[in-house]
């Protein structure tokens, strides 16, 4: 491994570890390397008003709830958790405007 990959102060700190403590230091570093990386929280996009459920979007667009989930990305979906998805009113309105400009209908 090249010393150029690490900052000099990090290498100096490693060199300062007494020989009898190296095994424990390596075990600690290996355990740390196995920990999952922290997942930064995604801010929920500003939604002038409330976020809509799939049922509400389906009602507004006159489509099925299944259609809403299949087109979630283009409807401005926001994942609140593994099981909870909401839709911004702006995303839904943007979708409707795009479809109208193209002369297309949903569903």
C-alpha positions in Angstrom: 0.0 0.0 0.0 1.4 3.4 -0.9 2.0 6.0 1.8 0.8 8.6 -0.7 -2.8 7.4 -0.1 -2.9 8.6 3.5 -2.2 12.0 5.1 1.1 12.2 6.8 -0.5 12.9 10.2 -2.6 9.7 9.9 0.5 7.7 9.1 2.4 9.3 12.1 -0.5 8.3 14.4 -0.3 4.7 13.1 3.4 4.6 13.6 2.9 5.8 17.2 0.9 2.7 18.1 3.1 0.4 20.3 3.8 -2.9 18.7 2.0 -4.8 21.5 -1.2 -2.9 20.7 -1.2 -3.4 16.9 -3.4 -6.5 17.0 -6.1 -4.7 19.0 -5.8 -1.6 16.7 -6.2 -3.8 13.6 -9.2 -5.6 15.1 -10.8 -2.3 16.0 -10.2 -0.9 12.5 -11.6 -4.1 10.9 -14.7 -3.9 13.0 -15.1 -0.2 12.1 -14.7 -1.0 8.4 -17.5 -3.6 8.7 -20.0 -1.1 10.1 -22.6 0.2 7.6 -21.9 3.8 6.4 -24.3 6.3 7.9 -27.1 7.2 5.5 -27.6 11.0 5.3 -31.2 12.0 5.8 -32.9 13.3 2.7 -34.7 16.5 3.3 -38.3 16.2 2.2 -38.8 18.6 -0.7 -40.7 21.8 0.1 -44.2 21.1 -0.9 -46.3 24.3 -0.9 -49.0 22.6 1.1 -49.3 18.9 2.1 -47.9 15.8 0.5 -50.4 13.7 -1.2 -51.1 10.0 -0.7 -51.3 7.6 -3.7 -55.1 7.5 -3.2 -55.4 11.3 -3.4 -53.2 11.4 -6.6 -55.2 8.5 -8.1 -58.4 10.5 -7.4 -57.1 13.7 -8.9 -55.8 12.0 -12.1 -58.7 9.5 -12.4 -56.3 6.5 -12.5 -55.8 3.5 -10.3 -53.5 3.5 -7.3 -51.4 0.9 -9.0 -50.9 3.3 -11.9 -49.8 6.0 -9.5 -47.1 3.7 -7.9 -45.9 2.6 -11.4 -45.4 6.3 -12.4 -44.2 7.5 -9.0 -40.9 8.9 -10.2 -42.5 11.1 -12.9 -45.2 12.2 -10.4 -42.7 13.6 -7.9 -42.7 10.8 -5.3 -41.0 11.3 -2.0 -40.1 8.2 0.0 -40.7 8.8 3.7 -39.7 5.3 4.7 -39.5 1.8 3.1 -43.2 1.5 3.1 -44.4 5.1 2.8 -44.4 7.2 -0.4 -46.0 10.6 -0.8 -46.3 12.9 -3.8 -45.7 16.6 -4.0 -48.6 18.7 -5.4 -46.0 20.4 -7.6 -44.8 17.1 -9.0 -48.4 16.0 -9.8 -49.2 19.3 -11.4 -46.0 19.3 -13.4 -46.9 15.8 -14.7 -50.4 17.0 -15.7 -49.0 20.0 -17.5 -46.4 17.9 -19.4 -49.1 15.4 -20.5 -51.5 18.2 -21.6 -48.7 19.8 -23.6 -48.1 16.5 -25.4 -51.9 15.9 -25.9 -51.7 12.7 -23.9 -54.0 11.3 -21.2 -53.1 9.2 -18.2 -54.4 5.8 -17.4 
